[in-house]
Amino acid sequence: MEFRLDEGRAVLQRTPAVLHTLLGDLPDCWTAATEGPGAWSPFDVVGHLIHGERTDWVPRVEHLLRHGTTVPFDTFDRDAMFAASRGLSLHELLATFAALRRENLQRLDALGLTPADLDRRGLHPQLGVVTLRQHLATWIAHDLTHVGQAVRVMARQYAQAVGPWRAFLPQLGKE
Amino acid sequence: MEFRLDEGRAVLQRTPAVLHTLLGDLPDCWTAATEGPGAWSPFDVVGHLIHGERTDWVPRVEHLLRHGTTVPFDTFDRDAMFAASRGLSLHELLATFAALRRENLQRLDALGLTPADLDRRGLHPQLGVVTLRQHLATWIAHDLTHVGQAVRVMARQYAQAVGPWRAFLPQLGKE
């Protein structure tokens, strides 16, 4: 499927509400669960998405439009949320994510990107030359894969509890 | 994690709203997308969950309580939704799923299951003897894996569009 800004935006706009509906007021046994030591909980996923709003998605759009391929993007810190989320409740994180996403979509809309703009190129510190279209498509795919991660982490908490049904649920991981 | 009815119920109760928030009014390019011929779209996933409400989860609870291991459950038809969903809108499916889930949780609550009841055993036509606890845990894990399937199918529509970022997003599948 080709990237289209309106279709992609429709997904981006929903993600905070999807996570709020999935995780809001859910017992901690689900939201703090991980797949093992050092792995991410649904709580950590929300913190990671917040960090992306602050330093990655729209900031990099603006960086690309300003600098093209002359200055690489700043490197993204995948682990920043472990410190940034400390002491905060999931409720606070969900509200912060929703506010930042709303703000960032307004900034995106204000740019009035044209199809020609989507071909503009920037420089990723690891991946090299990328287009604005690829960057924006990644924003959407990234949202979806992290929602998928949150539900996978939750599902796997019952990997033992389902007993013999595990044979029918490969998503719960190997025994 | 051990299965607990109250914790599991908290997930079951949210699933219709999660799918409504994720998919409601989203362009068809997302909700009708699949990972290939014969694979399920998010639309098909909702139909499958409806069929589970009608023939699997609570009906099998009642069957188990009535028959124990003397009569196996009816076999579940994984493909029933292809015919059952034909001609219906996603909006109709989401509303039907929400209504059936609400009703089934009321039926479940009305049973007033005790911890001892959760140890009661039934007979699965393929898996053999299973406990009520395992059956209920599977209901929750099944919800979550299908929400995960819907977002994975959506994310993979941009497997090409993300360009070089695919290297960072293994969830989009191999090239």
Interface residues (C-beta under 8 A of the other chain):
Chain A: M1 E2 F3 R4 D6 E7 G8 A10 V11 R14 A17 V18 T21 L22 L26 P27 C29 W30 A33 H124 L127 G128 V130 T131 R133 Q134 H135 A137 T138 I140 A141 H142 L144 T145 V147 G148 Q149 V151 R152 M154 A155 Q157 Y158 A159 Q160 A161 V162 G163 P164 W165 A167 F168 L169 Q171 L172
Chain B: M1 E2 F3 R4 D6 E7 G8 A10 V11 R14 A17 V18 T21 L22 L26 P27 C29 W30 A33 H124 L127 G128 V130 T131 R133 Q134 H135 A137 T138 I140 A141 H142 L144 T145 V147 G148 Q149 V151 R152 M154 A155 Q157 Y158 A159 Q160 A161 V162 G163 P164 W165 A167 F168 L169 Q171 L172
